[in-house]
Amino acid sequence: MLTLFLLVMACTTDPLYPIDRDGDGTVDDRDCAPDDPEVGVEVWYPDVDGDGYSVFSGHLVLCGEAPPEGFITGAARMEGGEDCDDGDDTIYPGAVELCDGADNDCAVETEADAGCDTGT
């Protein structure tokens, strides 16, 4: 009886028992090439302001197709960090502080901490 159960479980696509045949870390029903460990899933994130950084919400999963304009790869998103204002291309992690009243570098520091003259 146990053998029959294991055989059924090996052939199921039940989400409680996801299968990753090629061992690349992406389950088959989400994998662009479930039999090729070199190809997983391509995840793209929106970069509304075009500064090369994205917010950590919303994404597209594509297999072998180019994303629409305004999207960056998941690797770029993870490398750069989260854009704290995706509506302004002068605000992103590591940007130069412009002393304009905005947190341009997403460091959550005051402009005075960044060396800006705040008039105080």
N, C-alpha and C positions, 0 to 999 in steps of 0.2 A: 504494500500500500504506500509506503514511504517513497519507493522508487517512482510510482505513478505520480505522486504529488510533485516530486522534484522535476520530473519530465514536463509536467504541465507548467510549472513555474518557469522553467527554462525557455519555454516557447511563448510566454505571455508578454503582452505589451502593457500590462497593468501599471499605472503610474506609481503604485506602492512598491513595485519591483522594477525600477528602471534598468534598462540594458544599455551597456556601452561596449559593443563588440570589439571596437578597435582600441579601446583603452586610452583614448585621448582626453578623458575627463568630461566629455559632452555626451549626454544620453542620446541614443540613436534617433529618437523622434525629434530632436532639436539639432542634430549634427548635419552639417552640409554634405558630408561624405562619411556615412557610418562605417564603411569598411576601410577607410584610409586614415591612419593615425596622424598623418601630417596635416589633415584638414579638419578643423573643428567647426566652430560657428563664428560668423563675422558679425560683431555687434558694433553699431554706429550710434553716436550720441549727438544731439543737436548743439550747434554752436551758433546761436542766433546772431551775435554781434560780429562773428568772423575773427575773433582774436586768438583762436586756436585752443580755447578752453571751453568746457561745457559744465552745465549743472548736472547733478547726479540723479536726474529723473528723466524719464522718457528715453526710449531707444528704439532702434530698428534692428531686426535680425535679418540679414541677407545672406544668400548663398551664391557667390560668384557674380553678383551684380554690383554695379557702382551705386553708392547712395545718392540721394538727391543732394543738391547743393546745400551747404550749411550744416554738414554733419562731419564729425571727426571719429577716428577709430577708438575703440575701447582702450587700446594700449596708450594712445595719446592722452586720453582722459585720465587714466590712472597715473600716468607719469607726471602730468602737469598739476593735478589737483582740481578742486572744484572752483568754477568761476562764481564769485560771490555776487556778480551783477552781469547777467548774460544779455543785458540790453545796452551795455556801454563798453566799447572796445578798448577803453583806457583803463578798465578795471578787470584784473585777473591776478592769480597768484604770481608773485614775483615782479609785478609791474613797478615802474618807477613811480614813487609818490609825487604827485603833481602839486600838492599844497592847494588843492581846489575845494577842500571841504569834504571830499569823498575818500573812502578807504580804497585807494587805487590798487594797492598790493595785496588786499584781502588778508592782512596780517592782524586785524582787529587792534591796531595800536592807534593812539591819537596822532594827529598831525604834528603836535609838539614833540612827541617821541621820535618822529621821523625827521626832525630838524627843520620843520616848517615854522615860519614866523606867524604866530597866531594872534599877535597884537596884545598878548597878556604879559 
